[in-house]
Amino acid sequence: MKTFFLSALLLLTPVVYGQNHFQLFYGNLHAHTWYSDGSGTPEDAYKMAKDSGLDFFAVTPHNHSAAENSAKERKDGILIATNHDLYNGTAPLTFTRKYKETGSDVYTTEKIRNAKSVINAAKNATSANFLALYGQEFSTISSSNHINVFNYDSVITVENGNIRGLMDLVRASDKHDQIFLQLNHPDYRSDLLICDYDDPRAGKCKNCFNDYGIDSDDFGPSFGNWVKELDPYTHLIEVLSGPAMKKAPIADYHYKETGEDSYYFYLKQGLHISPSVGQDNHYRTWGKMTDARIGIYAASLSMNDLLEAIKANRTFASEDKNFAVDFTINGAFMGSNINLSADDALDIKVNISDADEANAKYTVELIHGHINPEDSRDVHYVDVDNEIIDHRSEVSAGTYQFNGFIASGKPEFYLLRCKQEDDDRCWTAPVWINHPKQTETQKMYYWTASASSKIYHIEGCKTIKAIKAENLRSGSTPPEGRQQHQCVTNDENDEH
């Protein structure tokens, strides 16, 4: 291992980046209630999360009708997939639960009155010091793996596994600039490399599935094309997820399985993502299951500022509820992209601390990777420990400077992996070098999947809203053989 110059500086509080003074907020972004296959109401979840000290928290019910299949204790059909009012209704909700007590074979019924929808509960729970987010967990694991879709105001009815249809829906939304996606409990090795499924589709990606849309029916087989489609909206990946089905909090929990290998894998494919945490609560453990948190550096705890921070990838994932870490390269805060020439020096500064363990010791590892999108039929395993660790240091809380690194002149990224002496770990967002984000600056066109339709629509056309989600298609070029509709994009009536 190479030796590099390391110097200690003064710890900066609050974090200062240019003219921005970021504050650090903690939360979880994946949880369930009765409205899919969990426990309690969204109101219960938001209250417990707030009482547990979280600054922000998201309730994310499954969007599909198969969600209840794994809920062995209940059989009542209380699902946003079959009752959309549970997600976005405005009136008080009344429903009847049907469940089995532990150890019983007999179903018990319970009438629930005056409950709130997910969106209404989120609005009511939000205050000056707590931000309640909402979303839905799209698809099934066996179809394309789970993706959390935040800030989408209707229940997603696109068929399971249809990631192309999902992205069409997101792009066509009036709120597309507020919607963001998170890749849940990723496992690229099982998805793309290991043939351990009974499902006949499994294999070394001849017919990929359980893969967030890299199959040929969606955006595959090239990861380069897949990134182009997902990058404008996909900002987070769960490095820590669960334990979903545990019924009680677990003290000093350390995750045996993490998503770090998948995090690095998708970074190397070119996706601009940063680490997230979701406890995936299915019981009344919201914010209490473990001490795992996603930390987000934002200007304030408003939805606009938190959304800006997520889009800017100013996040880290930690097994400690008040661990704090950030780093810069040449003054650019983690989540940034900078342009450098080959052999340009990298000035890397790291801040690390823990509010209730001031004297803790840390192992800080600098992770480095080159961006090289692959063909999904020929991907290889990313061995983080032997392939892309550039430097490791033992430090105490404080601010440190790493010197001696230079840019390659090619698209690459650096990030930190840290471990406290009590084995709590964290992972930061990267700083990208020579690798700007994909943006949707190209003009988009929309049409219905029906072959009998002879028209297409330009972006913003009011008629797009009338197309059912499962039939909506979009692209950067118009479909062949169709004519442009006389689209109305303002408040005038559409005569079509």
C-alpha positions as a printed NumPy array, in Angstrom:
array([[  0.   ,   0.   ,   0.   ],
       [  1.325,   3.426,  -0.895],
       [  2.092,   5.962,   1.827],
       [  0.552,   9.399,   1.506],
       [  0.871,  12.579,   3.508],
       [ -1.83 ,  12.952,   6.18 ],
       [ -2.237,  16.12 ,   8.251],
       [ -4.783,  17.017,  10.941],
       [ -6.737,  20.274,  10.664],
       [ -9.414,  21.9  ,  12.784],
       [-12.88 ,  20.285,  12.695],
       [-15.347,  22.472,  10.82 ],
       [-18.824,  22.946,  12.331],
       [-21.188,  23.515,  10.652],
       [-19.973,  22.161,   7.334],
       [-18.945,  25.01 ,   5.059],
       [-18.832,  24.501,   1.296],
       [-18.27 ,  27.654,  -0.728],
       [-21.037,  30.012,   0.335],
       [-23.263,  27.159,   1.57 ],
       [-23.604,  26.301,   5.233],
       [-25.067,  22.807,   5.244],
       [-26.842,  21.272,   8.185],
       [-26.775,  17.513,   8.779],
       [-30.107,  15.679,   9.035],
       [-30.733,  11.998,   9.802],
       [-33.529,   9.694,   8.7  ],
       [-34.746,   6.471,   7.04 ],
       [-36.3  ,   6.172,   3.585],
       [-38.068,   2.781,   3.435],
       [-40.898,   1.547,   5.691],
       [-44.28 ,  -0.227,   5.577],
       [-47.616,  -0.086,   7.394],
       [-50.99 ,  -1.871,   7.159],
       [-51.414,  -0.305,   3.729],
       [-49.299,  -3.026,   2.122],
       [-47.78 ,  -5.809,   4.243],
       [-46.749,  -4.048,   7.442],
       [-48.26 ,  -2.93 ,  10.746],
       [-50.024,   0.18 ,  11.999],
       [-51.063,   3.293,  10.108],
       [-48.845,   5.876,   8.419],
       [-49.734,   8.246,  11.27 ],
       [-48.332,   5.711,  13.741],
       [-45.166,   5.348,  11.688],
       [-44.449,   9.056,  11.341],
       [-45.057,   9.674,  15.052],
       [-42.727,   6.878,  16.182],
       [-40.036,   7.942,  13.74 ],
       [-40.209,  11.519,  15.008],
       [-40.22 ,  10.39 ,  18.637],
       [-37.163,   8.245,  17.859],
       [-35.192,  11.368,  16.949],
       [-35.308,  11.147,  13.163],
       [-35.354,  14.419,  11.257],
       [-37.081,  12.887,   8.217],
       [-38.799,   9.605,   7.443],
       [-40.63 ,   7.993,   4.527],
       [-43.552,   5.565,   4.379],
       [-43.332,   3.538,   1.154],
       [-46.083,   0.889,   0.69 ],
       [-45.808,  -1.696,  -2.071],
       [-47.675,  -0.58 ,  -5.183],
       [-48.765,  -4.064,  -6.309],
       [-51.605,  -6.408,  -5.297],
       [-49.257,  -9.33 ,  -4.52 ],
       [-47.833,  -7.47 ,  -1.52 ],
       [-49.988,  -9.346,   0.995],
       [-48.739, -12.753,  -0.13 ],
       [-45.776, -12.568,   2.236],
       [-47.83 , -11.285,   5.193],
       [-48.624, -14.622,   6.849],
       [-50.434, -13.083,   9.823],
       [-53.067, -11.21 ,   7.826],
       [-55.525, -11.63 ,   5.006],
       [-57.625,  -8.508,   4.618],
       [-56.788,  -6.932,   1.266],
       [-55.8  ,  -3.595,   2.784],
       [-53.525,  -2.512,  -0.051],
       [-52.943,   0.734,  -1.898],
       [-52.977,  -1.358,  -5.085],
       [-56.656,  -2.213,  -4.634],
       [-57.761,   0.893,  -2.72 ],
       [-55.943,   3.955,  -4.037],
       [-57.544,   6.139,  -1.352],
       [-55.185,   4.532,   1.149],
       [-52.372,   6.297,  -0.691],
       [-53.805,   9.619,  -1.852],
       [-57.366,   9.889,  -0.531],
       [-58.437,  13.102,   1.159],
       [-61.345,  11.844,   3.308],
       [-61.028,   9.88 ,   6.586],
       [-60.614,   6.149,   5.947],
       [-62.442,   3.231,   7.534],
       [-61.388,  -0.368,   6.952],
       [-61.503,  -3.761,   8.647],
       [-58.358,  -5.672,   9.482],
       [-58.31 ,  -9.468,   9.422],
       [-55.346, -11.092,  11.113],
       [-54.123, -13.969,  13.248],
       [-52.721, -13.49 ,  16.708],
       [-49.334, -15.126,  17.294],
       [-49.811, -18.876,  17.655],
       [-53.48 , -18.808,  16.655],
       [-55.124, -20.371,  13.591],
       [-58.233, -18.195,  13.928],
       [-58.578, -14.826,  12.228],
       [-59.473, -11.792,  14.354],
       [-61.166,  -8.723,  12.89 ],
       [-60.675,  -5.108,  13.925],
       [-62.428,  -1.991,  12.63 ],
       [-60.108,   0.957,  11.975],
       [-61.818,   4.354,  11.741],
       [-60.698,   7.85 ,  10.75 ],
       [-57.317,   6.788,   9.415],
       [-55.42 ,   9.021,   6.992],
       [-53.979,   8.226,   3.6  ],
       [-50.198,   8.049,   3.243],
       [-49.99 ,  11.481,   1.616],
       [-52.373,  13.135,   4.09 ],
       [-50.553,  11.585,   7.032],
       [-47.247,  12.873,   5.652],
       [-48.628,  16.404,   5.275],
       [-50.018,  16.402,   8.81 ],
       [-46.86 ,  14.954,  10.359],
       [-44.51 ,  17.495,   8.777],
       [-43.401,  20.283,  11.091],
       [-40.521,  22.711,  11.49 ],
       [-38.294,  19.976,  12.918],
       [-39.614,  16.857,  11.164],
       [-40.116,  16.171,   7.466],
       [-42.5  ,  13.343,   6.555],
       [-41.882,  11.975,   3.058],
       [-44.027,   9.564,   1.063],
       [-43.548,   7.22 ,  -1.845],
       [-44.225,   3.682,  -2.997],
       [-42.125,   0.6  ,  -3.55 ],
       [-42.498,  -0.33 ,  -7.191],
       [-42.552,  -3.874,  -8.598],
       [-41.769,  -7.26 ,  -7.065],
       [-38.358,  -8.698,  -6.273],
       [-38.848, -11.528,  -8.766],
       [-39.719,  -9.119, -11.58 ],
       [-37.14 ,  -6.357, -11.446],
       [-36.233,  -5.861,  -7.808],
       [-37.791,  -3.054,  -5.74 ],
       [-37.442,   0.659,  -6.492],
       [-38.754,   3.341,  -4.146],
       [-40.485,   6.123,  -6.089],
       [-40.836,   9.269,  -3.954],
       [-43.234,  12.198,  -4.406],
       [-45.411,  10.504,  -7.019],
       [-49.007,  11.358,  -6.105],
       [-50.922,   8.419,  -7.649],
       [-50.625,   4.679,  -7.165],
       [-48.338,   3.347,  -9.896],
       [-50.228,   0.86 , -12.079],
       [-47.423,  -0.016, -14.479],
       [-46.977,  -3.784, -14.579],
       [-44.329,  -5.325, -12.321],
       [-40.88 ,  -5.31 , -13.854],
       [-41.706,  -2.771, -16.554],
       [-38.992,  -0.218, -15.781],
       [-39.396,   1.402, -19.173],
       [-43.057,   2.001, -18.361],
       [-42.113,   3.372, -14.941],
       [-39.674,   5.873, -16.429],
       [-42.248,   6.903, -19.04 ],
       [-44.678,   7.599, -16.207],
       [-42.14 ,   9.619, -14.209],
       [-41.105,  11.748, -17.181],
       [-44.722,  12.532, -18.063],
       [-45.641,  13.629, -14.528],
       [-46.339,  17.294, -13.825],
       [-44.081,  16.796, -10.78 ],
       [-41.248,  15.013, -12.583],
       [-38.722,  17.496, -11.218],
       [-39.721,  16.531,  -7.645],
       [-39.736,  12.762,  -8.139],
       [-36.661,  10.748,  -7.181],
       [-35.865,   7.04 ,  -7.14 ],
       [-33.978,   4.751,  -4.77 ],
       [-32.682,   1.265,  -5.63 ],
       [-33.798,  -0.943,  -2.732],
       [-31.86 ,  -3.866,  -1.177],
       [-29.596,  -4.319,  -4.228],
       [-27.718,  -7.542,  -4.935],
       [-26.154,  -7.345,  -8.374],
       [-24.327, -10.662,  -7.919],
       [-27.568, -12.598,  -7.536],
       [-29.269, -10.504, -10.192],
       [-26.637, -10.83 , -12.878],
       [-23.98 , -13.4  , -11.982],
       [-25.271, -16.264,  -9.855],
       [-27.572, -18.902, -11.346],
       [-29.172, -20.056,  -8.1  ],
       [-32.845, -19.523,  -8.943],
       [-35.374, -22.158,  -9.961],
       [-36.883, -19.618, -12.302],
       [-36.042, -20.682, -15.876],
       [-35.185, -17.069, -16.771],
       [-32.157, -17.125, -14.481],
       [-28.729, -17.267, -16.033],
       [-25.749, -15.127, -16.831],
       [-28.016, -12.37 , -18.096],
       [-29.158, -14.054, -21.303],
       [-32.589, -13.042, -20.058],
       [-31.928, -10.697, -17.156],
       [-34.537, -10.159, -14.5  ],
       [-34.573,  -8.838, -10.928],
       [-32.201,  -6.18 , -12.204],
       [-33.807,  -2.697, -12.182],
       [-34.427,  -2.775, -15.921],
       [-31.222,  -3.911, -17.632],
       [-33.065,  -6.67 , -19.509],
       [-33.595,  -6.281, -23.233],
       [-37.314,  -5.49 , -22.817],
       [-36.365,  -2.363, -20.879],
       [-33.02 ,  -0.587, -21.365],
       [-30.465,  -3.38 , -21.729],
       [-28.241,  -5.063, -22.427],
       [-25.863,  -2.064, -22.312],
       [-25.4  ,  -0.411, -18.922],
       [-24.449,   2.744, -20.795],
       [-27.964,   3.019, -22.206],
       [-29.516,   1.977, -18.865],
       [-27.652,   4.773, -17.063],
       [-28.785,   7.322, -19.642],
       [-32.422,   6.456, -18.89 ],
       [-32.247,   6.151, -15.073],
       [-29.609,   8.724, -14.163],
       [-31.824,  11.853, -14.256],
       [-34.103,  10.463, -11.5  ],
       [-32.205,   7.702,  -9.646],
       [-30.135,   9.31 ,  -6.891],
       [-30.   ,   6.796,  -4.021],
       [-29.122,   3.156,  -3.362],
       [-29.695,   1.266,  -0.122],
       [-26.341,   0.275,   1.323],
       [-28.081,  -0.714,   4.567],
       [-31.55 ,  -2.287,   4.445],
       [-33.726,  -4.001,   7.059],
       [-33.855,  -6.222,   8.979],
       [-37.392,  -5.992,   7.6  ],
       [-39.184,  -8.77 ,   9.466],
       [-37.79 ,  -8.369,  12.977],
       [-40.522,  -7.471,  15.472],
       [-38.425,  -5.622,  18.066],
       [-35.509,  -3.174,  18.05 ],
       [-32.008,  -4.663,  18.062],
       [-29.322,  -2.887,  20.085],
       [-25.816,  -2.494,  18.624],
       [-26.865,  -4.161,  15.386],
       [-24.292,  -4.662,  12.639],
       [-25.498,  -5.689,   9.217],
       [-24.126,  -9.034,   8.01 ],
       [-25.226,  -8.24 ,   4.472],
       [-24.861,  -4.789,   2.943],
       [-25.362,  -3.307,  -0.489],
       [-21.841,  -1.884,  -0.697],
       [-20.674,  -4.203,  -3.491],
       [-23.73 ,  -3.265,  -5.544],
       [-23.139,   0.41 ,  -4.747],
       [-19.625,   0.216,  -6.184],
       [-20.791,  -1.915,  -9.11 ],
       [-23.432,   0.576, -10.253],
       [-21.03 ,   3.486,  -9.727],
       [-18.572,   1.791, -12.066],
       [-21.366,   1.425, -14.617],
       [-21.77 ,   5.212, -14.482],
       [-24.886,   5.77 , -12.351],
       [-24.773,   8.881, -10.136],
       [-26.015,   7.472,  -6.838],
       [-25.155,   7.939,  -3.186],
       [-25.798,   5.685,  -0.176],
       [-29.109,   5.442,   1.645],
       [-30.622,   3.518,   4.553],
       [-34.066,   1.949,   4.867],
       [-35.077,  -0.2  ,   7.802],
       [-37.865,  -1.665,   5.616],
       [-39.996,  -1.915,   8.779],
       [-42.89 ,  -4.38 ,   8.615],
       [-43.653,  -4.087,  12.331],
       [-43.894,  -1.205,  14.797],
       [-40.175,  -0.452,  14.836],
       [-40.053,   2.743,  12.749],
       [-36.769,   4.524,  13.474],
       [-36.11 ,   2.127,  16.359],
       [-35.207,  -1.15 ,  14.647],
       [-31.496,  -0.281,  14.471],
       [-29.32 ,   2.808,  14.774],
       [-28.729,   2.821,  11.013],
       [-29.382,   6.186,   9.362],
       [-28.943,   8.034,   6.102],
       [-27.308,  11.388,   6.724],
       [-28.135,  14.231,   4.334],
       [-26.364,  17.591,   4.145],
       [-28.99 ,  20.212,   3.252],
       [-29.472,  23.951,   3.65 ],
       [-32.584,  23.348,   5.772],
       [-35.188,  20.71 ,   6.611],
       [-37.609,  21.889,   3.943],
       [-38.759,  19.56 ,   1.184],
       [-37.146,  21.756,  -1.449],
       [-33.776,  21.829,   0.3  ],
       [-33.787,  18.117,   1.137],
       [-34.711,  17.287,  -2.459],
       [-31.909,  19.538,  -3.724],
       [-29.448,  17.749,  -1.418],
       [-30.596,  14.293,  -2.577],
       [-30.273,  15.296,  -6.228],
       [-26.801,  16.65 ,  -5.415],
       [-25.898,  13.316,  -3.727],
       [-24.851,  14.892,  -0.417],
       [-25.549,  11.723,   1.594],
       [-23.878,   8.997,   3.601],
       [-25.09 ,   5.739,   5.186],
       [-24.131,   4.842,   8.742],
       [-24.728,   2.113,  11.344],
       [-24.43 ,   4.82 ,  14.028],
       [-27.364,   7.186,  14.573],
       [-25.258,  10.334,  15.04 ],
       [-22.037,   9.59 ,  13.212],
       [-20.964,  12.458,  10.928],
       [-18.601,  12.344,   7.98 ],
       [-17.97 ,  14.406,   4.855],
       [-15.097,  15.016,   2.492],
       [-14.034,  17.302,  -0.336],
       [-11.679,  16.999,  -3.273],
       [-10.119,  20.262,  -4.394],
       [-12.861,  22.066,  -2.477],
       [-15.735,  20.145,  -4.129],
       [-18.121,  18.617,  -1.571],
       [-18.99 ,  14.922,  -1.857],
       [-21.663,  14.435,  -4.52 ],
       [-19.946,  16.903,  -6.859],
       [-18.369,  16.359, -10.251],
       [-15.114,  18.137, -11.068],
       [-13.137,  18.287, -14.301],
       [ -9.407,  17.612, -14.038],
       [ -6.594,  16.732, -16.393],
       [ -4.298,  13.761, -16.028],
       [ -1.766,  14.177, -13.193],
       [ -3.634,  17.1  , -11.596],
       [ -3.134,  16.94 ,  -7.822],
       [ -6.054,  15.913,  -5.598],
       [ -6.42 ,  17.783,  -2.311],
       [ -8.641,  15.503,  -0.185],
       [-10.006,  16.792,   3.125],
       [-12.058,  14.601,   5.499],
       [-14.238,  15.608,   8.47 ],
       [-15.227,  12.847,  10.894],
       [-16.952,  12.918,  14.294],
       [-19.531,  11.295,  16.571],
       [-21.651,  13.474,  18.866],
       [-21.714,  10.979,  21.75 ],
       [-18.322,   9.289,  21.218],
       [-15.913,  12.195,  21.021],
       [-12.792,  10.086,  21.629],
       [-13.582,   7.272,  19.226],
       [-10.968,   5.945,  16.819],
       [-11.706,   5.304,  13.136],
       [-10.367,   3.411,  10.179],
       [-10.878,   5.589,   7.106],
       [-10.518,   3.983,   3.681],
       [-10.375,   5.894,   0.428],
       [-12.218,   3.961,  -2.29 ],
       [-11.433,   4.658,  -5.937],
       [-12.999,   3.372,  -9.14 ],
       [-12.925,   4.005, -12.872],
       [-16.213,   4.319, -14.755],
       [-16.57 ,   1.792, -17.551],
       [-20.154,   0.746, -18.454],
       [-20.366,  -2.935, -19.376],
       [-22.649,  -5.159, -21.382],
       [-24.919,  -6.793, -18.8  ],
       [-24.301, -10.177, -20.438],
       [-20.621,  -9.945, -19.601],
       [-20.357,  -8.217, -16.223],
       [-17.701,  -9.145, -13.695],
       [-17.524,  -9.19 ,  -9.908],
       [-16.194,  -6.05 ,  -8.204],
       [-13.758,  -7.049,  -5.467],
       [-13.693,  -3.86 ,  -3.415],
       [-11.121,  -4.937,  -0.832],
       [ -8.553,  -6.048,  -3.4  ],
       [ -9.433,  -3.872,  -6.361],
       [-10.318,  -0.309,  -5.463],
       [ -9.09 ,   0.598,  -1.971],
       [ -6.452,   3.279,  -2.554],
       [ -5.555,   4.217,   1.005],
       [ -6.322,   3.326,   4.63 ],
       [ -5.611,   5.426,   7.737],
       [ -6.272,   5.082,  11.457],
       [ -7.515,   8.423,  12.82 ],
       [ -9.401,  10.094,  15.669],
       [-12.263,  12.548,  15.301],
       [-11.209,  15.684,  13.469],
       [-10.408,  17.016,  10.035],
       [ -7.686,  15.415,   7.946],
       [ -5.991,  16.121,   4.667],
       [ -4.802,  13.425,   2.272],
       [ -2.139,  14.442,  -0.235],
       [ -0.262,  12.517,  -2.87 ],
       [ -3.159,  11.504,  -5.126],
       [ -3.481,  12.569,  -8.736],
       [ -6.272,  12.492, -11.317],
       [ -6.15 ,   9.952, -14.126],
       [ -7.755,  12.293, -16.649],
       [-10.498,   9.702, -17.218],
       [-14.003,   9.348, -15.679],
       [-13.531,   8.123, -12.101],
       [-14.81 ,   8.486,  -8.541],
       [-13.547,   8.584,  -4.967],
       [-15.522,   7.904,  -1.784],
       [-14.903,   6.972,   1.849],
       [-15.643,   3.846,   3.845],
       [-15.178,   4.29 ,   7.58 ],
       [-15.297,   1.977,  10.594],
       [-15.456,   3.083,  14.205],
       [-13.611,   1.05 ,  16.829],
       [-16.975,  -0.397,  17.979],
       [-17.387,  -1.766,  14.407],
       [-20.033,   0.764,  13.325],
       [-19.483,   1.454,   9.615],
       [-20.34 ,   4.23 ,   7.185],
       [-20.143,   4.881,   3.456],
       [-20.105,   8.316,   1.812],
       [-21.248,   9.693,  -1.501],
       [-18.513,   9.934,  -4.136],
       [-16.805,  12.883,  -5.679],
       [-16.904,  12.221,  -9.406],
       [-14.073,  13.374, -11.668],
       [-14.763,  13.995, -15.362],
       [-18.184,  12.384, -15.14 ],
       [-21.17 ,  14.808, -15.215],
       [-24.703,  13.577, -14.562],
       [-27.074,  12.636, -17.314],
       [-29.837,  15.224, -17.686],
       [-33.018,  15.24 , -19.668],
       [-32.314,  18.252, -21.825],
       [-33.509,  16.515, -24.998],
       [-37.067,  17.02 , -26.15 ],
       [-39.408,  14.172, -25.143],
       [-42.398,  12.736, -27.01 ],
       [-45.305,  10.685, -25.627],
       [-47.795,   8.251, -27.124],
       [-50.09 ,   5.346, -26.285],
       [-48.998,   1.745, -26.753],
       [-52.113,   1.046, -28.792],
       [-51.198,   0.166, -32.369],
       [-54.456,   1.72 , -33.577],
       [-53.334,   5.179, -32.439],
       [-51.858,   7.32 , -35.207],
       [-50.652,  10.282, -33.115],
       [-48.003,  11.256, -30.606],
       [-47.746,  14.211, -28.191],
       [-45.095,  16.766, -27.346],
       [-43.942,  17.238, -23.774],
       [-46.47 ,  19.151, -21.655],
       [-49.515,  18.298, -23.762],
       [-52.621,  18.142, -21.569],
       [-53.84 ,  15.003, -23.355],
       [-50.931,  12.952, -21.957],
       [-52.732,  12.873, -18.6  ],
       [-55.592,  10.929, -20.162],
       [-53.354,   8.017, -21.191],
       [-53.444,   5.17 , -18.679],
       [-50.115,   4.567, -16.977],
       [-49.797,   1.029, -18.282],
       [-50.284,   2.253, -21.87 ],
       [-48.02 ,   5.315, -21.775],
       [-44.824,   5.288, -23.84 ],
       [-42.175,   7.978, -24.341],
       [-38.876,   8.642, -26.049],
       [-36.514,  11.278, -27.362],
       [-37.671,  10.614, -30.954],
       [-41.287,  10.378, -32.182],
       [-42.644,   6.899, -33.036],
       [-42.535,   6.009, -36.709],
       [-45.778,   6.186, -38.693],
       [-47.569,   8.63 , -36.377],
       [-48.348,  12.333, -36.661],
       [-48.031,  14.98 , -33.968],
       [-51.266,  15.77 , -32.178],
       [-52.38 ,  19.407, -32.113],
       [-51.142,  19.593, -28.553],
       [-52.344,  22.183, -26.045],
       [-49.803,  22.933, -23.345],
       [-51.52 ,  25.877, -21.653],
       [-54.948,  26.401, -20.058],
       [-56.84 ,  26.345, -23.375],
       [-59.206,  23.475, -23.997],
       [-57.864,  20.56 , -25.976],
       [-60.228,  19.915, -28.884],
       [-58.847,  16.435, -29.59 ]])
